[in-house]
Every structure is written in structure tokens, then in C-alpha cells.
Amino acid sequence: MSRKPILITGGCGFVGRHLIKGLLPRKIPIWVIDDLSTGKHPDVWLNLKNGWKKRERRNGVISYYKEEIEINFIQSNALPIFLDMTDKTNRYSLPCFSDLFHLASIVGGRSMIDGDPMLVGFDLAIDSALFLWLTRHRDTAERILYASSSAAYPTQLQVNSVPVALKEEFIKFDGGSLGQPDMTYGWSKMTGEYLSFLAHQRYGLHIACVRPFSGYGEDQDISYPVPAIARRIAMRKNPIEVWGSGRQGRDFIYIDDVIDIMLLVLDKIYNGRGINIGTGRLTSFLEIIEVFKKLEGYDAEIQSLPDKPVGVQLRFADTSELFKVIGKQNFTSLENGLKKVLDFAHSEINNKPISLF
Ligand SMILES: NC(=O)c1ccc[n+]([C@@H]2O[C@H](COP(=O)([O-])OP(=O)(O)OC[C@H]3O[C@@H](n4cnc5c(N)ncnc54)[C@H](O)[C@@H]3O)[C@@H](O)[C@H]2O)c1
């Protein structure tokens, strides 16, 4: 394994923080670029009381050290950095990287995806600038992981009548057909996958695209449904509000499983193609509430909020291709995963949030 540093764009977000936790045992320096538009400052999630030392460098990089571990943080919009690097203006003295995980993206949950599609469309600019840099300077990173999304799949396959497990082949660029992705968020992810496909085919880059379904876990922003519901349950609200009817179904996958799969996929896929990260199990929001109620040991009415945006009716993964690539997986059970989210919600309500690190 290469000892060159790792770069994570958007590393202060939900997936990024859990990815960093998963990478720390490798003891390879990690660089993070994040504008903190939705992410949290490393001072908060690294838990500085826990033995981490901090040094602010003159060029604006903040370095954190603990034993043999080093994390270098640049608080900036990634777009100007990508453009500067394309022009060889390396103001932050970025090194060459072994792995580059591109997570920086405006996501923000359903209300953002439906409510401000032009802001979310800015993801197209971020992604295209990244690929310009990487293809102009091909020694920048040995391997790249592009975080796409299940939102890239055609929405017409995600309606109520017949549940369709979404297969990788439903998005095909070399002569295959393409459907209508989910809002500008899905369009930008599908375009990012196309850029990845070309980055391998025309420029020879090692690149893998992942399509996570509904990742959930501790320390996720409460603009997402699972932590939002957990908080309502932990506060013993009655009734418990749910957006829409609550019968919408998703493929919920625990965040540590997402991270394990991302790391495995990068070892196996090099040609820019996309792979699902899902469990293949369809669960409604009402079922999530039932599990939480059981874990919390109380009962409450459910109040549906029909005016809230809910997105597609059903979205879940076909896992056959994933298992073919990385082998069959034992996923965290919904009960165990939701228990961790509920414990985290309690810890936050009591002002003693559980630290990931
Ligand atoms: N969480 C999931 O279940 C899920 C599902 C599908 C896809 N994804 C993808 O995984 C990636 C990470 O998702 P997440 O859940 O951690 O989201 P998140 O919003 O928690 O993290 C995104 C991070 O990117 C940063 N960011 C946004 N725009 C930036 C910019 N221009 N420059 C620098 N930093 C910027 C934010 O501050 C944030 O820290 C995203 O690309 C997302 O589309 C996640």
C-alpha cells in the first residue's frame, strides 16, 4: 500500500468524519478540504481534549497530530483550489496523494434538493473543476473515489406500483440508455459519473464511483430523516411527526458499512464505473419509527405532514453486482444501527455528545 497522503474533499461532513475514523488505523497523513458550509470544524469532532495537538501554519493549513497520526485541514471552497491546482498555483503546498476521496458536495437533505435546485447544481462546477485538475496533472492521485448517489438513478423506476431494485446497468454511458435522475442533485451525480468514465477511458485514471443509498449513523445532521426522528423519539414527543405518509421506502445502510464498502470498492474498481452501496432491504419511515419506539420503550401517535417534500416513493438497491465485486457482506442490523443513532441523540440532548474519535 502506498504511504503517500490521502485527500478527502468534504471531509468534515457526515461521511467524511466517519471515513477519517475508518482510515486512522492506517496511520497515513490525511488532508481535508472543506468550506464548512454544512460540515463541522475538526476542533469539534476531533475532540481536542482527547490528546490531539493543533498547529496553525502560515499558509492557512491547520494541522492536528496525535501519536503517529496527522490530519491537515484547509478551510476553503474546493472550487478555487481545484482551479488553482489546474494552473499549478499550489498555495497550500498540496503533495501528491495515494487516494483521493471526493465527497465535497451540496447535499442538505430533501428540503434543499427540492427547495434550492440551483444551489445544489453548483455541484456540477465543483466536480468538473476537480476532473480538469486531475486530468491535467495525472500524478495528483494514484486512485480516486467519486461519491455519486442512488439519486442518479431514473426516478420513473422509483414509483409505488412495482418495486424495482435499482441495478448498476440502469445507468450506462457506452451506448446504454439513461433516465431522468432526481433533481439537479441526481443530474450532477450522473454527470460526475460520466466525467469519471471519461477520466478513465480517455486519460487512464484509476477511478471508482459509488452510489450510496440512505446512509445513516451517529453524528448525522438533523436535516436528514433518521437523526431527526431519533431526536423526536429521544425527547419522547407525542405525536411523532413524519414527512408525507411515512410509507415512502428507502434502503437504509449504517455508515460504518458504507465506509467499509467504499474502501473495498477502491481496491476492485478502476475503470470509472459506478457501484451500489445499499443492503437491498426496503424499509419505510413508519417502520423506522416503530424500531425506535421499541428501543426507547414508549408509544406515541404518528402525525403525518403531507405538505413536506418526500422525494420518490421507493428507492432500494440490487446488491448482486456489489457482492460480485467485493463478496457477500454482513450488514449491521437496522436495530443495532438505529440503537447507536438513538444513543447519540440522547447524548446530544444531554449536552454530552459521544465523540467518534
Ligand atoms: N450520506 C449518504 O447517505 C449519502 C448518500 C448518497 C451520496 N452521498 C454523497 O457522499 C458525499 C458526502 O455526503 P455527506 O452525507 O457526508 O454530506 P455532508 O453534507 O455531510 O458533507 C458534505 C461536505 O462537503 C462540504 N462542502 C460542500 N460544498 C463544498 C465546497 N464547494 N468546497 C468544500 N467543501 C464543500 C460540506 O461543508 C460538508 O462538510 C456527498 O458527495 C454525497 O452526495 C452521501
The ligand as a Tripos MOL2 file, in Angstrom:
@<TRIPOS>MOLECULE
LIG
   44    48     1     0     0
SMALL
NO_CHARGES

@<TRIPOS>ATOM
      1 N1        -24.8640   10.2730    3.3920 N.am      1 LIG1
      2 C1        -25.3660    9.4750    2.4600 C.2       1 LIG1
      3 O1        -26.1030    8.5440    2.7410 O.2       1 LIG1
      4 C2        -25.0460    9.7040    1.0110 C.ar      1 LIG1
      5 C3        -25.8430    9.0620    0.0560 C.ar      1 LIG1
      6 C4        -25.5450    9.2600   -1.2820 C.ar      1 LIG1
      7 C5        -24.4600   10.0420   -1.6500 C.ar      1 LIG1
      8 N2        -23.7060   10.6590   -0.7120 N.ar      1 LIG1
      9 C6        -22.5950   11.5030   -1.1490 C.3       1 LIG1
     10 O2        -21.4990   11.3870   -0.2490 O.3       1 LIG1
     11 C7        -20.8520   12.6600   -0.1100 C.3       1 LIG1
     12 C8        -20.8110   13.0490    1.3540 C.3       1 LIG1
     13 O3        -22.1460   13.1320    1.8560 O.3       1 LIG1
     14 P1        -22.4560   13.5600    3.3350 P.3       1 LIG1
     15 O4        -23.6710   12.8340    3.7510 O.co2     1 LIG1
     16 O5        -21.2300   13.4490    4.1610 O.co2     1 LIG1
     17 O6        -22.8440   15.0870    3.1390 O.3       1 LIG1
     18 P2        -22.4290   16.3110    4.0710 P.3       1 LIG1
     19 O7        -23.2530   17.4860    3.6400 O.co2     1 LIG1
     20 O8        -22.4860   15.9140    5.4950 O.co2     1 LIG1
     21 O9        -20.9050   16.5470    3.6670 O.3       1 LIG1
     22 C9        -20.5070   17.2800    2.5430 C.3       1 LIG1
     23 C10       -19.3140   18.1090    2.9680 C.3       1 LIG1
     24 O10       -18.8560   18.8630    1.8370 O.3       1 LIG1
     25 C11       -18.5800   20.1850    2.2670 C.3       1 LIG1
     26 N3        -18.6900   21.0380    1.0890 N.ar      1 LIG1
     27 C12       -19.8030   21.3180    0.3620 C.ar      1 LIG1
     28 N4        -19.5020   22.1130   -0.6800 N.ar      1 LIG1
     29 C13       -18.1540   22.3210   -0.6240 C.ar      1 LIG1
     30 C14       -17.2410   23.0500   -1.4140 C.ar      1 LIG1
     31 N5        -17.6310   23.7370   -2.5110 N.pl3     1 LIG1
     32 N6        -15.9420   23.0520   -1.0670 N.ar      1 LIG1
     33 C15       -15.5160   22.3790    0.0390 C.ar      1 LIG1
     34 N7        -16.3380   21.6660    0.8160 N.ar      1 LIG1
     35 C16       -17.6440   21.6350    0.4960 C.ar      1 LIG1
     36 C17       -19.5780   20.4780    3.3730 C.3       1 LIG1
     37 O11       -19.1850   21.5100    4.2410 O.3       1 LIG1
     38 C18       -19.6610   19.1240    4.0640 C.3       1 LIG1
     39 O12       -18.7060   19.0360    5.0900 O.3       1 LIG1
     40 C19       -21.6280   13.6450   -0.9710 C.3       1 LIG1
     41 O13       -20.9940   13.7670   -2.2090 O.3       1 LIG1
     42 C20       -22.9800   12.9800   -1.1260 C.3       1 LIG1
     43 O14       -23.6060   13.3710   -2.3130 O.3       1 LIG1
     44 C21       -23.9840   10.5130    0.6290 C.ar      1 LIG1
@<TRIPOS>BOND
     1     1     2 1
     2     2     3 2
     3     2     4 1
     4     4     5 ar
     5     4    44 ar
     6     5     6 ar
     7     6     7 ar
     8     7     8 ar
     9     8     9 1
    10     8    44 ar
    11     9    10 1
    12     9    42 1
    13    10    11 1
    14    11    12 1
    15    11    40 1
    16    12    13 1
    17    13    14 1
    18    14    15 2
    19    14    16 1
    20    14    17 1
    21    17    18 1
    22    18    19 2
    23    18    20 1
    24    18    21 1
    25    21    22 1
    26    22    23 1
    27    23    24 1
    28    23    38 1
    29    24    25 1
    30    25    26 1
    31    25    36 1
    32    26    27 ar
    33    26    35 ar
    34    27    28 ar
    35    28    29 ar
    36    29    30 ar
    37    29    35 ar
    38    30    31 1
    39    30    32 ar
    40    32    33 ar
    41    33    34 ar
    42    34    35 ar
    43    36    37 1
    44    36    38 1
    45    38    39 1
    46    40    41 1
    47    40    42 1
    48    42    43 1
@<TRIPOS>SUBSTRUCTURE
     1 LIG1         1 GROUP 0 **** ****
